[in-house]
Amino acid sequence: MRKFLIPGALILLIALSFIAIFDLVPLGFQTERKSVFSAVPADAAFIIKYNNTPKTLEKFEALPYWKVMKHIDLVHKVNEGFDLLDTLLANNDQQQIYTQAQVLFSAHLIKATDFDFLHLISPKQTIDLEEMIQLAGFSAEKRTYEQIEIFDIPIDDNGATYTCAYPNGIFMGSLTPFLVEAAILNMNSEKSLINDPDFQQVNKLAGDHFDATIFINFTYLSRFSSIYVSQPGNPFFQLIKELKGWAELDIVLDKQGVVFNGYSLSSPYLQQFNYPVPKESRIFSVLPYNTAFFHYTGIHDSVNFFERSIPSAELEDQLIEKHLLPWIDNEWAYVITEPYDTSYASEQFALVKCQDSVQARIALSSLKDPFFEPQTYRNIEIRKLKELPKASIVFGRFFRNLKSPYYVVLEDYVLFANSLANLKIYIELVLGQQTLHKDIKYLAFSENLASASNLYFYFNTPRMLQVLKANASAGFRDALATNFNHYKKLNPIAFQFSGYKNLFYTNGYVNFSSKVENRTALLWKTTLDTTLLLRPQIVTNHRNMQHEILVQDASHNLYLISKSGDILWKRKVDGPIMGKVYQMDYYKNNKLQYLFNTPKRVHLVDRNGRNVAHFPIKLPAEASAGLALFDYDKRKKYRFFVPTVNRQLYGYEWSGKPLPGWSPKKNMGLIRFPLQHVAVKGKDYILAVNESGKIFIFNRRGDLRGDPIKLSVPLNNPFHFDPGRNLFISTDTTGGLIELSVDGKINQSVLGSYPNGHYFETADVAGDPAFEYIFIEENRMHITSQDGNRLSSYTFPGNIDLPICLNEIPGNSKTAVGVVQRSSANLFLFDAGGNLYPDFPLEGTTPFVVHNLYKDNRSILIVGNRHQVYAYRLR
């Protein structure tokens, strides 16, 4: 039976190859014989012809990617039919039937969101279909259609049937009865493929010595692709619609993948590219290694091309005539680098080769955005256009996605980008030669392709997930979510079209990669005015619930940065932010604002950077620590508390009015750490510790829960709460461990010798119920269990002078230990065993945060590096 499962896998592999470049729309294979082709209904989206069925099936079964293919939904659907066919032939001489037969599979749309296959076999010897069914142990209902006997074989208890017939020496079967009926009607129809001159033209070009041949009917493929691709207006779907006509591709299977070679008939869309191919392109030296998709166009004569492809009225448009055509050379490409959510505008680029870079700069400068001041990055000038005029008319529909792009001249190409931050990363990758031209895997892959072509579609499946999600039909999104781990191993995929007389030579390759590359990558950099001060903080955009980043620089500018690295706004505040920035719903209308304090004021800023209500509030004295915001019952009855240098503690209601019972708390001593709040068994405990080691525990009304507690040695680090044991835990200046229960009981112990200036944290880094202890002093880190058993140690190349930054890793129950060595600009991230995460150390100079920034369970690390903010995607 396994051999008959293979055609389904073969169909999917071609599907993921040719149509996947337009959005993972599947394909298939077939054999030739006039009598068999006469039975194929004219609305077939593709037809697969097997040239030597047993040998091809055996060869496919031995390939390493068969195990991947059989897990994909499309293969499962195909296999349903082949399982039955296998059983039907089980008691017959199936080897002889298949060896001497012509075998075709054709795919047909059966409703708007589904399709099915028609199976056609033309054995040389005559078969008795009714006897075959009986020998296989089936009971079938027999009926007559157009004077032909049809057998409906029940296959389950839900009423599903496998329908088959044997008219004129052709076996035809399908899980969809009307496809068999359509095949019977089609055999004597004038619309039969044997009467279609276009099909006959490509059929004559097909070879018989290849493993299989696929015939693609682009006219019906566009309808078929609607199962997989969203519409209308989707550029991928529209591109499939424009191809039209027939194509044939001969297929060769090897252990690395599937090679396609053949011809496509020239549709009106293809005809405009029917030129000699350009010389070998240099564009791959400016395509970054993280390219997910590109659509490349190469022409021989740009003047002649635009005269033929652009309507004369548009050709005379001054925006096109003066600002684009004079400098354009013979190639361009639309590029998507790997995006991290389905809104991938920031990862879209365009490259246009220019005949004269000076002329290009002059022509584009008159279209500049007057509100954007040109800037220089890595000695490359960045400018911005008010618009890219009618670019889709000149370069194709994909260019309409570039609205008012930034642009640079990079080597001999003008590079357009929607995102300034992503443009800078693109420049970094090209200048660092992290390009396809230098990528060993891409170079090996491209050996199976032509060195030059008129059209080239490249598809890096693992990097394309978010684009697929954005463009997939509703039904196909579920299959992507379930089976993408299998899809992504078919990678990369590429197809090329090259003009040849009145045809297009078409070649392609689907590579099989059992190990998908997954390395830490720098996603974007954002440049601030001065050095970053604040640990980047992840905040929520209440409008779309997406994540954004809030940072502050040394000039006290506060920035809100999008998840793509673009600065949404910048505003100056009156001093450095102390402690954490909180989000609160001031108006209780589900709109969030940012609450924080500087030494002199408490600020409340909305998501557009504007002050809210009567904020900022001037403090009675300078703050000695960051404020703490509490929402005791999660009912948006906010309270916030600020300690000051006059040794008092001030409490405020959400509106900024003084809080009764806290207005103020006097004689508190100098408090250097923000207040902490926990709720245990329905009771609130608010903790304040001054620098001399005196501990105060309050209830929410401001009443002390017992007398203040005096430590013999002051704290060196703030308390951290262990919810498993209901203990506040910290260390004193000698390195002694302090455990404080909520009822005020103190336990002190020594786990090691840590002099003044050490850093301490506690968290679950081992993934067990107990918290572990992390100590750093000078250049050494130790992770210990609660009983003092040392779990791991690490020695850094220099002293550590910033606090430990703990991070929850998306999809992982363990807490990772983050360390920054500012002097060397190195970041370290450790697991419980003291092992560095892959690809660390990374570059950075501030405490960092690891977050599920794009809500896809992938770890994104945000850090400051001097005057820039970096976003890394971790492996």
Buried (B, 14 or more C-beta within 10 A) or exposed (E): EEBBBBBBBBBBBBBBBBBBBBBBBBBBBBBBBEBBBBBBBBBBBBBBBBBBBBEBBEBBEEBEBBEBBBBBBBBBBBBBBBBBBBBBBEEBEBEEBBBEBBBBBBBBBBEEEEBBBBBBBBBEEEBEBEEBBEBBEBEBEEEEBEEBBBBBBBBEEEEEBBBBBBBBBBBBBBBBBBBBBBBBBBBEBEEBBBEBEBBBBBBEBBEEEBBBBBBBBBBBBBBBBBBBBBBEEBBBBBBBBEBBBBBBBBBBBEEBBBBBBBBBBBBEBBBBBBBBBBEEBEBBBBBBBBBBBBBBBBBBEBEEBBEEBBEEEBBEBEBBBEBBBBBBBBBBBBBBBBBBBBBBEBBBBBBBBBEEBEEBBEBBEEBBBEEBEEBEBEEBEBBBBBEBBBBBBBBBBBBBBBEEBBBBBBBBBBBBBBBBBBBBBBBBBBEEEBBBBEBEBBEEBBEBBBEBBBBBBBBBBBBBBBBBBBBBBEEBBEBBEEBBEBBBBBBBBBBBBBBBEEBBBBBBBBBBBEEEBEEBBBBBBBBBEEBBBBBBBBBEBBEEEBBBBBBBBEEBBBBBBBBBBBBBEBBEBEBEBBBBBBBBBBBEEEEBBBBBBBBBBBBBBBBEBEBBEEBBBEBEBBBBBBBBBBBEEEEEEBBBBBBBBBBBBBBBBBEBEEBEEBBBBEEBBBBBBBBBBBEEEEEBBBBBBBEEBBBBBBEBEBEEBEEBBEBEBBBBBBBBBBEEBBBBBBBBBBBBBBBBBBEBEBEBEEBBEBEEBBBBBBBBBBEEEEBBBBBBBBEBBBBBBBEEEBBBEBEBEEBBEBBBBBBBBBEEEBBBBBBBBBEEBBBBBBBBEBEEBEEBBBBBBBBBBBBBBBBBEBBBBBBBBBBBBBBBBBB
